[in-house]
Amino acid sequence: MIISLPDTTTSQIANALIQAQENFSLSSGRVLTLLVAARDTEDSDTILETVRAATREHPARVLVLLLGDETAPTSMNADLIVAAHSGASEMVVMRLFGDLTHHLGAVVTPLLLPDTPIVAWWPNEAPACPKEAELGSIAQRRITNAHSDASGDQLRARTDGYQPGDSDLAWSRITPWRGAVASALDRYHDDPVKSVHIDGPADDPSVDIAAGWLAACLNVDVTRGTGDSTSDSTNDSAVHGAPITRLTLHCGGGDVTVEVVDDNTARITVPGSPDSYVALSARTDAECLAEELRHLDNDVTYARALRGLSGVTRATEQ
């Protein structure tokens, strides 16, 4: 059910949520508050569908802030999305205008669930230092999306502005791939890696952060090459299961490789063993966001991967 509240206030929204819980017998067992910030010119339907899917396993109060014209008269329109339309969560979509666009913390504070974690997500453009943003300062976890942020070199910004509690969907997109790499190294653990070459699309931040992860974990020279992805995805919210088209781990006894062979499969080659194949299907924003919501502690491996970017050399720089 969708309840519209034009030209409203946070007090009226809070009262409407209480009435909705009473009238529709809604469960109050929310495990977190998810704050979402985006421009009102962005695709709000896609953002809401992503949140709806991601919070099926994490019932939440979702507060979506759509920022409108900051020079317009100060006002707020809201929609409460509850029951079947909101999945396992309750959602409040607020369209802010005027001075309210500069006071997001004050807008959401009266609507936060008590005694539950707070997570902030920027589905597209994000602040350079999420922790210092109004929403980020009240959140235990802050999630960005470098794939959809066209405002600059996002991984450099994420590195320079990193604070414990930060993460990015570019990192969770490669979780299955990282598992495949770890498995390959386990099968060949007696021969240390001497250097690494990793290939993937030049503008894909998941490839960059994968290179940083390897540089940090293996403490060897990592060269980041470029290459085309293996097919064209028709789903804007998904990328290929393995944006890293080929990884070569140079060892003394031969090369260990993890190479994409089609949209859903990668081949793992280990010296002295037959080739093996692993399924790596495409991951949507919803799947990546759901993964991030599973752990609300600091992602220390992500932090190491960001630091490892300084040890990566691009092939074009040589």
Residue pairs with C-beta under 8 A, 6 or more apart in sequence:
1 20
1 24
1 81
1 82
1 83
1 84
1 85
2 79
2 80
2 81
2 85
3 16
3 20
3 79
3 80
3 82
4 77
4 78
4 79
5 12
5 13
5 16
5 77
5 78
5 79
5 80
6 77
7 75
7 76
7 77
8 76
8 77
8 78
9 76
10 76
10 107
10 110
10 111
11 110
13 78
13 80
13 92
13 94
13 111
14 110
14 111
16 80
17 80
17 90
17 92
17 111
20 26
20 80
20 82
20 90
21 28
21 90
24 82
24 83
26 82
26 83
26 90
27 59
29 59
30 59
30 60
30 61
30 89
30 90
30 113
30 116
31 58
31 59
31 60
31 116
31 117
32 58
32 60
32 61
32 113
32 116
32 117
32 118
32 119
32 293
32 296
33 60
33 61
33 62
33 63
33 111
33 112
33 113
33 116
33 117
33 118
33 119
34 51
34 55
34 60
34 61
34 62
34 63
34 89
34 119
34 120
34 121
34 293
35 63
35 65
35 108
35 118
35 119
35 120
35 121
35 135
35 139
36 47
36 51
36 62
36 63
36 64
36 65
36 120
36 121
36 122
36 123
37 65
37 67
37 104
37 120
37 121
37 122
37 135
38 44
38 47
38 64
38 65
38 66
38 67
38 122
38 123
38 124
38 125
39 66
39 67
39 124
39 125
40 66
40 67
40 68
40 95
42 66
42 123
42 124
44 64
44 66
44 93
46 236
46 237
47 64
47 123
48 64
48 81
48 91
48 93
49 286
50 123
50 237
50 284
50 285
50 286
50 289
51 62
51 64
51 89
51 91
51 121
51 286
51 289
52 86
52 87
52 89
52 91
53 87
53 284
53 286
53 290
54 285
54 286
54 287
54 289
54 290
54 293
55 62
55 87
55 88
55 89
55 290
55 293
56 87
56 88
56 290
57 88
57 290
57 293
57 294
58 88
58 290
58 293
58 294
59 88
59 89
60 89
60 293
61 89
61 90
61 91
61 92
61 111
61 112
61 113
62 86
62 89
62 90
62 91
62 92
63 91
63 92
63 94
63 108
63 111
63 112
64 91
64 92
64 93
64 94
65 94
65 96
65 104
65 107
65 108
65 135
66 93
66 94
66 95
66 96
67 96
67 101
68 95
68 96
68 97
68 101
69 97
69 98
70 97
70 98
70 99
70 101
70 102
71 98
72 97
72 98
73 97
73 98
74 97
74 98
74 99
74 100
75 97
75 98
75 100
76 94
76 95
76 96
76 97
76 100
76 107
77 94
77 95
78 92
78 93
78 94
78 95
79 92
79 93
80 90
80 91
80 92
81 90
81 91
81 92
81 93
82 90
82 91
92 111
94 107
96 104
96 107
100 107
103 134
104 134
104 135
105 134
105 135
105 137
105 138
108 135
108 138
109 138
112 118
112 138
117 140
117 141
117 296
118 138
118 139
118 140
118 141
119 139
119 140
119 141
119 142
119 143
119 292
119 293
119 296
120 130
120 133
120 135
120 136
120 138
120 139
120 141
120 142
120 143
121 142
121 143
121 144
121 145
121 289
122 130
122 143
122 144
122 145
122 149
123 145
123 148
123 285
124 145
124 148
124 149
125 149
125 150
125 151
126 144
126 145
126 149
126 151
126 154
127 133
127 136
127 161
128 157
128 160
128 161
129 136
129 160
129 161
129 163
130 136
130 142
130 144
130 161
130 163
130 166
131 137
131 142
131 161
131 163
131 165
131 166
132 161
136 142
139 165
140 165
140 296
141 165
141 167
141 292
141 296
142 163
142 165
142 166
142 167
143 166
143 167
143 168
143 169
143 289
143 292
144 154
144 158
144 166
144 167
144 168
144 169
145 168
145 169
145 170
145 285
146 154
146 155
146 158
146 168
146 169
146 170
146 205
147 169
147 170
147 173
147 204
147 205
147 206
147 239
148 285
154 168
154 170
154 205
155 170
155 205
155 208
155 209
155 212
155 306
155 309
156 309
158 166
158 168
158 306
159 306
159 307
159 309
162 303
162 306
164 298
164 303
165 298
166 299
166 302
166 303
167 292
167 299
167 302
168 205
168 209
168 302
169 285
169 288
169 289
169 292
170 205
170 206
170 208
170 209
171 206
171 209
171 299
171 302
171 305
172 283
172 288
172 289
172 291
172 292
173 206
173 239
173 243
173 283
173 288
174 206
174 209
174 210
174 242
174 243
174 244
175 283
175 291
176 241
176 242
176 280
176 281
176 283
177 210
177 241
177 242
177 244
177 258
177 266
177 280
178 210
178 213
180 242
180 258
180 266
180 268
180 278
180 280
181 214
181 247
181 258
183 268
183 278
184 249
184 256
184 258
184 268
184 270
185 193
185 249
185 256
187 270
187 273
188 251
188 253
188 256
188 270
188 271
191 251
191 252
191 253
191 254
191 271
192 251
192 252
193 218
193 220
193 249
193 250
193 251
193 256
194 220
194 250
194 251
194 252
195 220
195 221
195 222
195 223
195 250
196 211
196 214
196 215
196 218
196 220
196 221
196 222
196 223
196 247
196 248
196 249
196 250
197 222
197 223
197 225
197 246
197 247
197 248
197 250
198 207
198 210
198 211
198 214
198 222
198 223
198 224
198 225
198 244
198 246
198 247
198 248
199 207
199 225
199 226
199 227
199 244
199 245
199 246
199 247
200 206
200 207
200 210
200 225
200 226
200 227
200 229
200 243
200 244
200 245
201 207
201 226
201 227
201 228
201 229
201 243
201 245
202 226
204 229
204 239
204 243
206 239
206 243
206 244
207 224
207 243
207 244
208 224
208 309
208 312
209 302
209 305
209 306
209 309
210 244
210 247
210 305
211 222
211 224
211 308
211 309
211 312
212 222
212 305
212 306
212 307
212 308
212 309
212 311
212 312
213 301
213 304
213 305
213 308
214 220
214 222
214 247
214 308
215 221
215 222
215 308
215 309
215 311
215 312
216 304
216 305
216 307
216 308
216 311
217 304
217 308
221 311
221 313
222 308
222 311
222 312
222 313
223 312
223 313
223 314
223 315
223 318
224 312
224 313
224 314
224 315
225 314
225 315
226 315
226 316
227 245
227 246
228 245
229 239
229 240
229 243
229 245
230 240
230 245
230 260
230 261
230 262
230 263
231 240
231 262
231 263
233 239
233 240
233 263
233 282
235 282
235 284
237 284
237 285
237 286
238 282
238 283
238 284
238 285
239 282
239 283
240 260
240 263
240 280
240 282
241 263
241 264
241 266
241 279
241 280
241 281
241 282
241 283
242 258
242 260
242 266
242 280
244 258
244 260
245 259
245 260
246 257
246 258
246 259
246 260
247 257
247 258
247 259
248 255
248 256
248 257
249 255
249 256
249 257
251 271
253 271
253 272
254 271
254 272
255 269
255 271
256 268
256 269
256 270
256 271
257 267
257 268
257 269
258 266
258 267
258 268
258 269
259 266
259 267
259 269
260 266
260 280
261 267
261 277
263 282
264 279
264 280
264 281
264 282
265 277
265 278
265 279
265 280
266 277
266 278
266 280
267 275
267 276
267 277
268 275
268 276
268 277
268 278
269 275
270 276
